[in-house]
Amino acid sequence: MSKFYEEKNVEYFLRVRKDIIDLVKKLNLEEPLSILEIGAGGGNTLIELKRLGIAKEVVGVDIVRLVSSYQDDPLMDNFIVGNIEKFELPYPENYFDLIICADVLEHLYDPWNAVKKLYKYLKQNGYFIASIPNIGHFSVLKKIFMDKDFRYDNAGILDKTHIRFFCRKNIIDLFEANNLKVVKMISNFELNKRSKSNILNKISLGYLSDLLTVQYLVISQKYG
């Protein structure tokens, strides 16, 4: 599987996820935080969270080693190269205030067990933020039911590195089965108020929301 990741443009791993950072800011948590990011890429998002004073400790995990990246930056407290499904983290339970899995869970063979594993490292009332593509988007349904095609792509919902697929309900079940209460789900088009999808959703009074959502941003909280 790592071969497919290595074929991706390096820029894919070096993005600062401003959408994720904005979500963290809106939580109004008592800062600074201890933050773990799975699928951290080059560590750009974690370093930005630390520079902003939101994080006091940042720990990244990614399956790909990237030279000349923030993985080895002095501001990075720890960076582990490896597959989260195959090892335990060298941290005690109830350690992190926040865990981030941005575009990660769909790449795992057993995301249900991965969430269960990560749950124990999260503090009581801590937050778990994820972004997950929506297989229920109209473009995928059209491809399957009208074009009779389920061809994988180099990017997008049917990215060839995706192993698992989720609709809105399945995403909620994924977290709540592990005592993580979903407190907010945001459709990607909601981040751009002027987007065609956002306008169509408003016209339809929200009935087209699932069909128009390419990706869900999910905020869940540990409660048990």
HUHU-V391868 format. One record per backbone hydrogen bond with DSSP energy under -0.5 kcal/mol. NH is the residue of the N-H (numbers start at 1). CO is the residue of the C=O. E is the energy in kcal/mol with one decimal. If there is no record, write none. Layout:
# HUHU-V391868
nh,co,e
NH,CO,E
NH,CO,E
This chain:
# HUHU-V391868
nh,co,e
4,1,-1.0
5,1,-1.2
6,2,-2.3
7,3,-1.0
8,5,-1.3
12,9,-2.1
13,10,-1.5
14,10,-0.5
14,11,-0.9
17,15,-0.7
18,16,-1.8
21,17,-2.2
22,18,-2.5
23,19,-1.6
24,20,-2.2
25,21,-2.3
26,22,-2.0
27,23,-0.9
27,24,-0.8
28,25,-1.4
29,24,-0.5
31,29,-0.9
33,54,-2.2
35,33,-0.6
35,57,-3.0
36,98,-2.4
37,59,-2.7
38,100,-2.8
39,61,-2.4
40,37,-0.5
40,61,-2.2
42,13,-3.3
43,40,-2.5
47,43,-2.4
48,44,-2.0
49,45,-2.1
50,46,-1.8
51,47,-2.6
52,48,-2.0
53,50,-1.3
54,49,-1.7
55,49,-1.6
56,33,-2.9
57,33,-1.8
59,35,-2.5
60,78,-2.3
61,37,-2.1
62,80,-1.9
66,64,-0.5
67,65,-0.5
69,66,-0.6
70,42,-0.9
72,69,-0.9
73,70,-1.6
76,73,-1.8
77,58,-1.1
77,75,-0.7
78,58,-1.2
80,60,-2.9
81,79,-0.5
82,62,-2.1
82,80,-0.7
84,82,-0.6
86,83,-2.7
87,84,-0.6
91,89,-1.7
94,120,-2.8
95,92,-0.5
95,121,-1.2
96,121,-2.9
97,34,-1.8
98,34,-1.7
99,127,-2.2
100,36,-2.8
101,129,-2.8
102,38,-0.5
103,101,-0.7
103,131,-1.7
104,101,-0.5
104,131,-0.5
107,104,-2.4
108,105,-1.2
111,108,-0.5
114,110,-1.9
115,111,-2.4
116,112,-1.8
117,113,-2.5
118,114,-2.6
119,115,-2.2
120,116,-0.8
120,117,-0.7
121,118,-1.4
122,118,-0.5
122,119,-1.4
123,96,-3.1
125,222,-1.3
126,123,-2.6
127,97,-2.1
128,220,-2.9
129,99,-2.8
130,218,-2.3
131,101,-1.6
132,216,-2.4
134,214,-2.5
135,133,-0.6
135,166,-2.6
137,134,-1.5
138,211,-2.8
140,137,-1.1
141,137,-1.9
142,138,-2.7
143,139,-1.7
144,140,-2.3
145,141,-3.0
146,142,-2.0
147,142,-2.1
149,143,-2.7
153,158,-3.0
159,156,-1.6
160,153,-2.3
162,159,-2.2
163,106,-3.1
164,106,-2.2
166,133,-0.5
171,167,-2.0
172,168,-2.0
173,169,-2.4
174,170,-2.2
175,171,-1.5
176,172,-2.8
177,173,-2.0
178,175,-1.7
179,176,-1.3
180,175,-1.7
181,179,-0.6
181,221,-2.6
183,181,-0.8
183,219,-2.2
184,219,-1.6
186,217,-2.8
188,215,-2.1
190,187,-1.9
191,188,-1.5
192,189,-1.4
195,192,-1.9
199,195,-2.1
200,196,-2.8
201,197,-2.3
202,198,-1.9
203,199,-2.3
204,200,-2.2
205,202,-1.4
206,201,-3.0
207,204,-1.6
209,206,-1.3
212,208,-1.7
213,209,-1.0
214,212,-0.6
216,132,-3.0
217,186,-2.8
218,130,-3.5
218,216,-0.5
219,184,-2.8
220,128,-2.3
220,218,-0.5
221,181,-2.1
222,126,-2.6
223,179,-1.8
224,179,-0.7
